[in-house]
Amino acid sequence: MTERHRDLDFDLVVRNGKVATASDTYRADIGIIDGRIAAIANGLPTGKRDIDAGGRWVMPGGVDSHCHVEQLSGMGLMCADDFYSATVSAAFGGNTTIMPFAAQHREDRVRDVLEDYHARAVEKSVIDYAFHVIVTNLDEQTLNEDLPQAIRQGITSLKVFMTYERMKLDDYQILDTLALADREGALVMVHAENNDVIRWLGDRLTERGLQAPKYHAIAHCGLAETEATHRVVTLSRILETPILIVHVSEAETLDCIRQAQQKGAALYAETCPQYLFLTAADIDKPGVEGAKFCCSPPPRDERCQGAMWQGLMEGSLSLYSSDHAPYRWDETGKLPKGEKTGFREMANGLPGLEVRMPLLFSEGYRKGRLTINEFVALTSTNHARTYGLYPRKGTIAVGSDADLVIWDEAREVTITNDLLHDNVDYTPYEGMKVTGWADTVINRGRVVVENGELKVDRGTGEFLPCGLPEPVAKARANREPDTLIRKLVGLSSGAQNHDA
């Protein structure tokens, strides 16, 4: 402890922890004042409250930057989780920030969509949240008014779909979105699957009466993902605009991403628990049981599992998100026609907010695939950097929000649905054994979870305006501003700036 720490009046001190960030590991106490980290040192004076970490890991709270909450799907189905149940579940899993999507459907105005999502979240969230916007309608008002205004208000990431009839954009529209993002300072996220391949295969299967859940994985074949990824990477390179490919599942897709990155493309990518811990064999269950494992893209095979682990370890996949898309095992979600539900009719998506970090800690860090610093980067720091929340979120540093998770690395847990806190009536990870679980979770200095109990009220989470995404900042710094294509389309590398 230094002399200057003696006069600080801490609201909370977390003592005797093994602190791990994305870059460092050390032992220290963490002093918190007004929701921010005010001091990091050994032997800090007593605060109004002290928590003894007892030599356990103290890490930045998780940031899950890809989840669907209280969102109407393209099929017209509402997610099972609202902003209360989703944020409670996220907190029990060690997360202190989530980034769900505000989904524009074809007939919606973006400003109305955002107003609606803000109203729901502010009343219910127990931890902090930011938003991405799903873009499906690129009319003049959306392009020239609503999206630029949203970006200036701190929603600096836009998601586009290359599949789903009610959601997808064509290549021309994707180029329009990339150009807008370039001008205004936003990052474009892409769900990359070739819609026509999926539709054609689906039609052939349906003609033959093949409707079981396992045929979902055949229709959404790996080459559909790889082709769409290659195409959208090419579009992004035309405008020299960074993109992020979400939920990568296929080994050949990762090869495509890796090759483009090696050529200098401003390309980022994520994967999810379902592509590390599930396979297509899980979908091949009797009756409609396999629907519990249906998501898009679907889980692949063990070869692809190994490729995804390799991508995380080498850094070509820089984000690990849950893609939490929760639907109940009934007519409201997975089984709209009961036992007669075909693979095209069941809701796409899996729950995973609460188990994202424990699964990766157990199978990544404890099995020696990842260092503790890499675990922190993949579950927290890289998300905050990618989406313009760093260093407020994603690290343990003086001045950062006091978002901490005290992690019990020895706790052995068998995952069951009864253990979890979401509003889904099953988990695809039922019966899996993990070692390591969140013990105490602190968000902006507030103890959110302690001793297995929720300690905060609904509506106490805060909205987080995002700054300039780090991939966008890097792209602007590294590229030539006067290339021919940029002159032709009138883009400016010095356009809209954002405060972090």
C-alpha positions in Angstrom: 0.0 0.0 0.0 1.3 3.5 -0.9 0.8 6.6 1.3 -1.8 8.0 -1.1 -4.1 4.9 -0.5 -4.3 5.7 3.3 -6.7 8.5 2.8 -9.1 6.8 0.4 -12.5 5.9 1.7 -13.4 2.7 -0.1 -17.0 1.6 -0.6 -15.8 -2.0 -1.2 -12.4 -3.7 -1.1 -11.9 -7.2 -2.6 -8.9 -8.7 -0.8 -6.5 -11.5 -1.3 -7.3 -12.3 -4.9 -5.3 -13.7 -7.8 -6.0 -11.0 -10.3 -6.1 -12.0 -13.9 -6.5 -9.6 -16.9 -6.0 -10.3 -20.6 -2.3 -9.4 -20.2 -1.3 -9.8 -16.5 -1.6 -12.1 -13.5 -0.7 -10.8 -10.0 -1.9 -10.8 -6.3 -3.5 -7.6 -5.1 -6.5 -6.0 -3.3 -8.9 -3.9 -5.4 -10.4 -0.8 -3.9 -13.7 0.5 -5.2 -15.2 4.0 -4.9 -18.5 5.1 -6.6 -18.6 2.1 -8.8 -15.1 2.5 -10.2 -11.8 0.9 -9.4 -9.9 3.5 -7.3 -6.8 1.5 -6.3 -5.0 -1.8 -6.9 -2.4 -2.7 -4.4 -1.5 -5.0 -1.6 -2.7 -4.2 1.9 -5.4 -1.6 1.1 -7.1 0.0 4.1 -10.5 -1.4 5.1 -13.5 -0.3 3.2 -17.1 0.1 4.2 -17.3 -3.5 3.2 -14.5 -6.1 2.5 -14.8 -9.3 0.6 -12.0 -11.9 1.0 -11.4 -13.6 -2.3 -9.4 -16.2 -0.4 -6.7 -16.7 -3.1 -9.3 -17.3 -5.8 -9.2 -15.8 -9.3 -10.5 -12.3 -9.5 -11.2 -11.5 -13.2 -13.1 -8.8 -15.2 -16.8 -9.6 -15.4 -17.7 -11.4 -18.5 -18.9 -9.5 -21.5 -21.3 -11.5 -23.7 -21.5 -9.6 -27.0 -23.8 -11.9 -28.9 -27.2 -12.8 -27.3 -30.8 -12.5 -28.2 -33.1 -11.2 -25.5 -36.8 -10.4 -25.6 -36.4 -10.5 -29.4 -39.0 -11.5 -32.0 -37.4 -13.9 -34.5 -37.7 -13.8 -38.3 -40.2 -16.6 -37.9 -42.3 -14.5 -35.6 -41.4 -16.3 -32.4 -40.6 -14.4 -29.2 -37.5 -15.4 -27.2 -38.2 -17.2 -23.9 -36.0 -14.7 -21.9 -36.9 -11.1 -21.2 -34.3 -8.6 -19.9 -34.8 -9.7 -16.3 -34.4 -13.5 -16.7 -31.6 -13.1 -19.2 -29.5 -10.7 -17.1 -30.1 -12.7 -14.0 -28.9 -15.8 -15.8 -25.9 -14.0 -17.3 -24.9 -12.7 -13.9 -25.0 -16.1 -12.3 -22.7 -17.2 -15.1 -20.1 -14.5 -14.2 -21.1 -11.9 -16.7 -21.5 -8.2 -15.9 -22.4 -6.9 -19.4 -24.5 -8.3 -22.2 -24.9 -7.0 -25.7 -28.2 -8.2 -27.2 -29.7 -7.1 -30.6 -32.4 -4.6 -31.3 -34.0 -6.3 -34.3 -35.5 -4.2 -37.1 -38.0 -6.2 -39.1 -38.9 -5.1 -42.7 -41.7 -2.8 -41.7 -40.0 -1.2 -38.7 -38.3 2.1 -38.2 -34.9 1.8 -36.4 -35.6 4.6 -34.1 -38.9 3.0 -32.9 -37.2 -0.3 -32.5 -34.5 1.2 -30.3 -37.0 3.1 -28.2 -38.9 -0.1 -27.6 -35.8 -2.1 -26.6 -34.5 0.7 -24.3 -37.9 0.8 -22.5 -37.9 -2.9 -21.9 -34.3 -3.1 -20.8 -34.3 -0.1 -18.4 -37.1 -1.6 -16.4 -35.7 -5.1 -16.0 -32.0 -5.5 -16.4 -29.9 -6.3 -13.3 -26.5 -5.9 -15.0 -25.2 -3.5 -17.7 -26.1 -3.7 -21.3 -25.4 -2.3 -24.8 -27.2 -2.9 -28.1 -26.4 -3.9 -31.6 -28.9 -3.2 -34.4 -30.1 -5.9 -36.8 -30.7 -4.2 -40.1 -33.3 -5.6 -42.6 -34.8 -2.5 -44.2 -32.4 -0.1 -45.9 -34.7 2.6 -47.1 -33.6 6.2 -47.4 -34.7 7.1 -43.8 -32.8 4.1 -42.4 -29.6 4.8 -44.3 -29.5 8.6 -44.0 -31.2 9.4 -40.7 -32.0 6.5 -38.3 -28.8 4.5 -38.4 -26.4 7.6 -38.4 -28.4 8.9 -35.4 -28.2 5.5 -33.6 -24.5 5.3 -34.1 -24.0 8.8 -32.7 -26.0 7.7 -29.7 -23.6 4.9 -29.0 -25.0 1.9 -30.9 -21.9 1.4 -33.1 -22.4 -2.2 -34.4 -24.8 -3.3 -37.1 -25.7 -6.9 -37.9 -26.8 -8.2 -41.3 -28.1 -11.6 -42.3 -27.3 -13.4 -45.6 -30.0 -16.0 -44.9 -33.6 -16.1 -43.6 -36.1 -14.8 -46.1 -37.6 -12.2 -43.8 -34.2 -10.9 -42.6 -31.6 -11.3 -45.4 -29.9 -8.6 -47.4 -28.5 -9.0 -50.9 -25.0 -8.1 -51.8 -25.9 -4.6 -53.0 -27.6 -3.9 -49.7 -24.6 -5.3 -47.8 -22.4 -2.9 -49.7 -24.7 0.0 -48.7 -24.4 -1.1 -45.1 -20.6 -1.3 -45.3 -20.4 2.1 -46.8 -22.7 3.6 -44.1 -20.6 1.9 -41.4 -17.4 3.3 -42.9 -18.7 6.8 -43.0 -20.2 6.8 -39.5 -17.7 4.7 -37.6 -19.6 1.4 -37.0 -18.7 -2.3 -37.2 -20.7 -4.7 -39.3 -21.5 -8.1 -37.9 -22.5 -10.8 -40.5 -24.5 -14.0 -40.2 -22.9 -15.7 -43.2 -24.9 -18.6 -44.8 -25.9 -18.9 -48.4 -29.7 -18.6 -48.4 -30.3 -20.2 -51.8 -28.1 -23.2 -51.0 -30.1 -23.8 -47.7 -33.4 -23.2 -49.5 -32.6 -25.6 -52.4 -31.4 -28.3 -50.1 -34.4 -27.8 -47.8 -36.8 -28.1 -50.8 -35.1 -31.4 -51.9 -35.4 -32.8 -48.4 -39.0 -31.7 -48.0 -40.0 -33.2 -51.3 -38.8 -36.6 -50.0 -40.7 -36.3 -46.8 -37.5 -35.9 -44.7 -38.6 -33.6 -41.9 -36.7 -34.8 -38.7 -34.5 -32.3 -36.9 -31.3 -33.9 -38.2 -32.1 -32.6 -41.7 -31.7 -29.1 -40.4 -28.0 -29.8 -40.2 -28.0 -31.2 -43.8 -29.8 -28.2 -45.2 -27.5 -25.8 -43.4 -24.4 -27.5 -44.8 -20.9 -26.3 -44.0 -20.3 -25.1 -47.6 -23.3 -22.7 -47.4 -21.4 -21.1 -44.5 -18.1 -21.1 -46.3 -19.4 -19.7 -49.5 -21.2 -16.8 -47.8 -18.2 -16.0 -45.7 -15.9 -15.8 -48.7 -18.4 -13.6 -50.5 -18.9 -11.1 -47.7 -15.2 -11.0 -47.0 -14.7 -10.0 -50.6 -17.4 -7.3 -50.3 -15.7 -5.9 -47.2 -12.3 -5.9 -49.0 -13.8 -3.9 -51.9 -14.6 -1.0 -49.4 -11.7 -1.8 -47.1 -14.2 -1.9 -44.3 -13.8 -4.2 -41.3 -16.4 -6.9 -40.6 -17.0 -9.6 -38.0 -18.2 -13.0 -38.9 -20.4 -14.3 -36.1 -20.9 -17.9 -34.9 -18.3 -19.7 -37.0 -18.8 -23.4 -37.0 -17.2 -25.0 -40.1 -13.5 -25.9 -40.4 -13.4 -24.8 -44.0 -14.9 -21.4 -43.1 -12.2 -20.9 -40.6 -9.6 -21.7 -43.3 -11.2 -18.9 -45.4 -11.1 -16.5 -42.5 -7.5 -17.4 -41.7 -6.4 -16.9 -45.3 -8.1 -13.5 -45.6 -6.5 -12.4 -42.3 -3.1 -13.4 -43.5 -3.6 -11.3 -46.6 -4.3 -8.3 -44.4 -8.1 -8.2 -44.4 -9.7 -6.3 -41.6 -11.6 -9.4 -40.6 -12.7 -10.6 -37.2 -14.6 -13.7 -36.1 -16.3 -15.4 -33.2 -17.4 -18.9 -32.2 -19.8 -20.2 -29.6 -20.1 -23.1 -27.0 -22.3 -25.1 -29.3 -19.5 -25.5 -31.8 -17.0 -26.6 -29.1 -19.2 -28.9 -27.1 -22.0 -30.2 -29.4 -22.0 -32.0 -32.7 -24.5 -32.9 -35.4 -24.9 -36.3 -33.7 -26.7 -34.5 -30.9 -29.4 -33.4 -33.4 -30.0 -37.0 -34.6 -32.3 -38.0 -31.7 -35.6 -40.0 -31.9 -38.7 -38.1 -32.8 -38.3 -34.3 -32.4 -35.9 -34.5 -29.5 -33.1 -33.3 -31.7 -34.8 -29.9 -32.1 -33.2 -29.0 -28.7 -29.9 -28.8 -30.5 -31.0 -26.9 -33.7 -29.4 -23.6 -34.3 -27.9 -21.8 -37.4 -25.3 -22.6 -38.3 -25.7 -26.1 -36.7 -23.1 -28.0 -34.7 -20.8 -29.9 -37.1 -18.5 -32.8 -36.3 -15.5 -33.5 -34.2 -13.1 -32.3 -36.9 -14.9 -28.9 -36.9 -14.8 -28.9 -33.1 -11.1 -29.3 -33.1 -10.8 -26.5 -35.7 -12.8 -24.1 -33.5 -10.5 -24.8 -30.6 -7.5 -24.2 -32.8 -9.0 -20.9 -34.0 -9.4 -19.7 -30.4 -5.9 -20.8 -29.4 -4.2 -19.1 -32.4 -6.3 -16.0 -32.3 -8.0 -16.2 -35.7 -11.2 -16.5 -33.6 -11.0 -13.6 -31.2 -14.4 -13.7 -29.6 -16.3 -16.5 -27.7 -20.0 -15.6 -27.3 -23.0 -17.5 -26.2 -25.3 -16.7 -29.1 -28.0 -17.2 -26.5 -31.3 -17.6 -28.4 -33.7 -19.1 -25.9 -36.8 -20.9 -26.9 -38.9 -23.2 -24.7 -39.5 -26.9 -25.5 -43.2 -26.3 -26.4 -45.5 -24.7 -29.0 -44.2 -21.2 -28.2 -40.7 -22.1 -29.5 -39.2 -25.3 -30.6 -42.4 -27.3 -31.3 -45.0 -25.0 -32.9 -46.7 -28.1 -34.3 -45.9 -30.5 -31.5 -44.6 -33.9 -32.6 -45.4 -33.1 -36.2 -43.0 -30.1 -36.3 -40.6 -30.2 -39.2 -37.0 -29.0 -39.3 -38.0 -25.8 -41.1 -40.7 -24.9 -38.5 -38.8 -25.3 -35.2 -37.2 -22.2 -33.7 -33.5 -21.8 -34.4 -31.3 -21.2 -31.4 -29.9 -22.5 -28.1 -29.7 -21.1 -24.6 -26.2 -20.6 -23.2 -25.7 -17.3 -21.3 -25.1 -18.9 -18.0 -22.8 -21.7 -19.0 -20.6 -19.9 -21.6 -17.8 -19.0 -19.1 -17.8 -22.2 -17.0 -17.6 -24.4 -20.1 -14.6 -22.6 -21.5 -12.9 -22.3 -18.2 -13.2 -26.1 -17.6 -12.4 -27.3 -21.0 -10.1 -24.5 -22.1 -8.1 -23.2 -19.1 -8.2 -26.3 -16.9 -7.4 -28.7 -19.8 -4.4 -26.5 -20.8 -5.7 -25.3 -24.1 -5.8 -21.6 -22.9 -3.9 -19.6 -20.4 -5.9 -17.7 -17.8 -5.1 -14.5 -19.6 -6.5 -15.9 -22.9 -9.6 -17.0 -21.1 -10.1 -13.4 -19.9 -9.5 -12.1 -23.3 -12.0 -14.4 -25.0 -14.8 -14.0 -22.5 -14.4 -10.3 -21.6 -11.6 -8.1 -22.9 -11.8 -8.7 -26.6 -15.5 -8.1 -26.6 -15.1 -4.7 -24.8 -12.3 -3.8 -27.3 -14.2 -4.9 -30.4 -17.4 -3.0 -29.6 -16.0 0.3 -28.1 -16.5 -0.4 -24.4 -12.8 -0.7 -23.4 -11.4 0.3 -20.9 -14.6 1.0 -19.1 -15.4 -2.7 -19.4 -13.3 -5.7 -20.0 -10.3 -5.1 -17.7 -9.2 -4.4 -14.1 -7.6 -1.0 -14.0 -7.8 2.2 -12.0 -10.7 4.2 -13.5 -12.5 1.2 -15.1 -15.9 0.1 -13.9 -15.7 -2.2 -10.9 -16.9 -5.2 -12.8 -15.4 -8.3 -11.1 -16.0 -12.0 -10.9 -14.5 -14.0 -8.1 -14.1 -17.4 -9.6 -14.0 -20.7 -7.7 -11.7 -22.8 -9.9 -12.2 -26.0 -7.8 -16.0 -26.1 -7.8 -17.3 -29.2 -9.6 -20.7 -28.7 -11.2 -22.9 -31.0 -13.2 -24.9 -28.8 -15.5 -28.7 -29.3 -15.3 -31.6 -27.2 -16.3 -32.7 -26.9 -12.6 -29.4 -25.3 -11.8 -29.8 -22.4 -14.3 -31.7 -19.2 -14.0 -33.0 -18.5 -17.6 -36.6 -19.0 -18.6 -35.9 -22.1 -20.8 -37.1 -25.5 -19.8 -34.1 -27.4 -21.0 -30.3 -27.0 -21.6 -28.5 -28.6 -24.5 -25.6 -29.2 -22.0 -27.6 -31.3 -19.6 -25.3 -33.7 -17.6 -22.0 -32.1 -18.7 -19.5 -31.9 -15.9 -17.4 -28.8 -15.5 -14.9 -27.6 -12.9 -14.9 -23.9 -12.2 -17.9 -21.6 -11.6 -18.6 -17.9 -10.7 -18.7 -17.4 -7.0 -19.3 -13.7 -6.4 -20.2 -11.2 -9.2 -19.8 -7.4 -8.9 -21.1 -4.9 -11.4 -20.1 -1.2 -10.9 -19.2 -1.9 -7.3 -22.6 -3.5 -6.6 -22.5 -7.1 -5.4 -25.0 -8.7 -7.8 -24.5 -12.4 -7.0 -23.2 -13.8 -3.7 -23.6 -17.1 -1.9 -25.9 -18.3 -4.7 -28.3 -15.4 -4.3 -29.2 -12.4 -6.4 -28.5 -9.3 -4.4 -29.9 -6.5 -6.7 -33.2 -5.4 -8.0 -34.6 -5.4 -11.5 -33.9 -2.2 -13.4 -30.6 -1.5 -11.8 -28.5 -2.3 -14.8 -27.3 0.6 -17.0 -27.3 1.2 -20.7 -23.8 1.5 -22.1 -23.2 3.8 -25.1 -20.4 2.3 -27.2 -17.5 4.3 -28.6 -15.6 3.7 -31.9 -15.1 0.0 -32.3 -11.4 -0.9 -32.1 -11.5 -2.8 -35.5 -12.8 0.4 -37.1 -10.1 2.6 -35.4 -7.4 0.2 -36.6 -8.7 0.1 -40.2 -8.7 3.9 -40.4 -5.2 4.1 -39.0 -3.8 1.5 -41.4 -5.3 2.1 -44.8 -4.5 4.5 -47.5 -7.3 7.2 -47.5 -7.3 8.0 -51.2 -7.7 4.6 -53.0 -9.6 4.7 -56.2 -12.6 2.9 -54.9 -12.9 5.3 -52.0 -12.6 8.3 -54.3 -15.3 6.8 -56.5 -17.8 6.3 -53.7 -17.0 9.4 -51.7 -16.0 7.7 -48.5 -14.0 9.5 -45.9 -11.7 7.8 -43.4 -12.0 10.7 -41.1 -15.7 10.6 -40.7 -17.8 10.4 -37.5 -15.7 9.9 -34.3 -16.9 8.5 -31.0 -15.8 8.9 -27.4 -14.9 5.6 -25.7 
